[in-house]
Amino acid sequence: MVGNPVIMFDLDGTLSDSAPGILGSLRHAFDVNGLPRLDPLTERALLGPPFYQSLPPLIGEAALPDVIAAYRDHYGREGMYETSLYAGIREVLAGLRAQGVRLAVATSKPEHFAVPIVEYLGLTEFFETVGGDELDGSLRTKALVIGKVLARLGQPDRDTVQMVGDRVHDIEGARTHGIAAIGAGWGYAMPGELVAAQPRRICATPADLARALGVDGADAAAS
């Protein structure tokens, strides 16, 4: 039996602009570990995928545990709250919920941080669950996180599920589970990244996403 449609959202770069807190905490972690800071383009590329995947080619495996520990210490005290909703996101979520769509968060950020961040952003009421990586890094791919969220949602019919995210990992993770993906073009993707990933569609703004998803009043909210 086909149930209500389900939409999963990435967090960083999709629901909120969290770059200031993430990059500030990462710079702190590099500083305390005596590592040279990265250039701005490389920093941007790190926004989204798990650090367990993206940092080793840059700093080596040996330095990774200490860098992640220093990052989490700073991020948990300060950085996690240096984030802000993208304009129009609340209206998208409210419109979807009003139409009976089931909503969830699927993020590579550790769930330990993701849950309070969603609460801080004032979005808890919209989501059935907020799923993320474990602190031990055991869910190292977006596909594993999506699988965790799907299980919590009761394994809905894949034809009823869509994933909205701003990076190639979101698109590939959704594809692993046979789920349609929508690219959030307002996020942190590198030039050409989303086009190459070939999601079902790419939306330039949250207002475009609202129209694509048939949210009532989308045009009025965007004006």
C-alpha positions in Angstrom: 0.0 0.0 0.0 1.5 3.3 -1.0 1.6 5.8 1.8 2.0 9.6 2.0 4.9 11.1 0.0 8.2 11.4 1.9 10.9 14.1 1.4 14.3 13.9 3.1 16.4 17.0 3.4 20.1 17.4 3.8 21.0 19.9 6.6 24.2 21.9 5.8 23.8 23.8 2.5 20.2 22.8 2.1 18.2 23.8 5.1 20.7 26.2 6.6 23.9 28.1 5.8 26.2 26.6 8.3 29.6 27.4 6.6 30.7 30.0 9.2 30.5 27.6 12.1 31.9 24.6 10.3 34.8 26.4 8.7 35.6 28.4 11.8 35.7 25.2 13.9 37.8 23.5 11.3 40.3 26.3 11.2 40.5 26.2 15.0 41.2 22.4 14.8 44.0 22.9 12.2 45.5 25.7 14.3 45.7 23.7 17.6 47.2 20.7 15.7 49.8 22.8 14.0 48.5 22.3 10.5 48.5 25.0 7.8 45.1 26.3 6.9 43.4 25.4 3.7 42.7 27.7 0.8 39.1 29.0 0.4 38.3 26.7 -2.5 39.4 23.6 -0.7 37.5 24.6 2.4 34.3 25.0 0.4 34.7 21.5 -1.0 34.7 20.1 2.5 31.2 21.5 3.3 28.9 18.5 3.2 30.8 15.2 2.9 32.0 13.5 6.1 35.4 14.6 7.3 36.4 10.9 7.6 36.3 10.8 3.8 37.4 14.3 2.8 40.2 15.2 5.3 42.6 12.2 5.1 43.8 13.1 1.5 44.7 16.6 2.9 46.2 15.9 6.3 46.8 12.1 6.4 45.1 9.4 8.5 47.4 9.9 11.5 46.3 13.4 12.2 42.6 12.8 11.6 41.5 11.7 15.1 43.1 14.8 16.8 41.7 17.2 14.2 38.2 15.8 14.5 38.4 15.9 18.3 39.5 19.5 18.3 36.8 20.4 15.7 34.0 18.8 17.7 35.1 20.5 20.9 35.0 23.9 19.3 31.9 23.1 17.2 30.0 21.9 20.2 30.7 25.0 22.2 30.4 27.6 19.5 30.3 26.6 15.8 27.1 24.6 15.7 25.1 27.7 16.5 26.7 29.8 13.7 24.1 28.8 11.2 21.0 30.4 9.7 18.0 29.3 7.7 18.0 30.0 4.0 15.2 32.4 3.1 12.1 30.5 2.1 12.9 27.2 3.7 10.4 27.5 6.5 7.7 28.2 4.0 8.6 25.2 2.0 8.5 22.9 5.0 5.3 24.3 6.3 3.6 24.0 2.9 4.7 20.4 2.5 3.5 19.4 6.0 0.2 21.1 5.3 -0.2 18.9 2.3 0.5 15.7 4.3 4.0 15.1 3.1 6.2 13.2 5.6 9.5 15.0 6.2 12.9 13.9 7.6 16.5 15.1 7.8 19.3 12.9 6.5 22.7 14.5 7.2 26.3 13.3 7.3 26.7 15.5 10.3 26.8 13.5 13.6 23.2 13.2 14.9 24.6 14.3 18.2 24.9 17.8 16.7 22.1 17.6 14.1 19.2 17.2 16.4 19.9 20.3 18.6 20.8 22.3 15.5 17.4 21.6 13.9 15.8 22.6 17.2 17.9 25.8 17.3 16.7 26.6 13.8 13.1 26.2 15.0 12.4 23.3 12.6 11.8 20.4 14.9 8.0 20.5 14.5 8.3 19.7 10.8 10.3 16.5 10.9 9.4 13.0 11.9 13.1 12.2 12.5 16.5 13.8 12.2 19.0 11.2 11.2 22.8 11.6 11.0 26.1 9.9 11.3 27.2 8.3 14.6 30.0 9.9 16.6 32.2 6.9 15.8 31.9 7.6 12.1 30.3 4.3 11.4 27.9 5.7 8.9 30.6 7.1 6.6 28.5 7.5 3.5 25.3 9.4 2.8 23.8 6.2 1.5 24.2 4.7 5.0 22.6 7.7 6.6 19.7 7.6 4.2 19.2 3.9 5.0 19.0 4.7 8.7 16.4 7.3 8.1 14.4 5.1 5.8 14.3 2.4 8.5 13.0 4.9 11.0 10.3 5.9 8.6 9.2 2.3 8.3 10.8 1.6 4.9 8.3 3.6 2.7 7.8 2.7 -0.9 10.8 4.1 -2.7 8.6 5.5 -5.4 7.1 7.9 -2.8 10.4 9.2 -1.5 12.6 12.1 -2.7 15.9 13.4 -1.3 16.8 17.1 -1.5 20.5 18.0 -1.1 23.2 20.3 -2.3 26.1 17.9 -2.9 26.9 15.0 -5.2 26.9 12.7 -2.1 23.2 13.4 -1.5 22.4 12.5 -5.1 24.5 9.4 -5.1 23.2 8.3 -1.7 19.6 8.6 -2.9 20.4 6.7 -6.1 21.8 3.8 -4.0 18.4 3.3 -2.5 16.4 3.9 -5.7 15.2 7.3 -4.6 14.7 10.4 -6.8 16.9 13.3 -5.9 16.5 17.1 -6.2 19.6 19.3 -6.3 19.6 22.3 -4.0 21.4 24.8 -6.2 21.6 27.4 -3.5 24.0 25.3 -1.4 27.7 24.4 -1.4 28.1 22.4 -4.6 31.2 23.1 -6.7 30.6 24.5 -10.2 29.1 21.8 -12.4 28.8 19.3 -9.6 25.1 18.9 -9.5 24.7 18.9 -13.2 27.2 16.0 -13.4 25.4 14.2 -10.6 22.2 14.1 -12.7 19.5 14.5 -10.1 15.9 14.5 -11.2 16.0 18.3 -11.2 18.0 21.1 -9.9 16.3 24.0 -8.1 18.1 27.3 -8.0 16.3 28.7 -4.9 14.0 27.4 -2.1 11.2 29.2 -3.9 12.0 27.2 -7.1 11.9 24.1 -4.9 8.5 25.0 -3.5 7.1 25.4 -7.1 8.7 22.1 -8.2 7.1 20.3 -5.2 3.7 21.9 -5.7 3.7 23.7 -2.4 0.5 25.7 -2.1 1.2 29.5 -2.2 4.7 29.0 -3.4 4.5 31.9 -5.9 3.0 34.2 -3.3 5.7 33.3 -0.8 8.5 34.0 -3.3 7.2 37.4 -4.2 
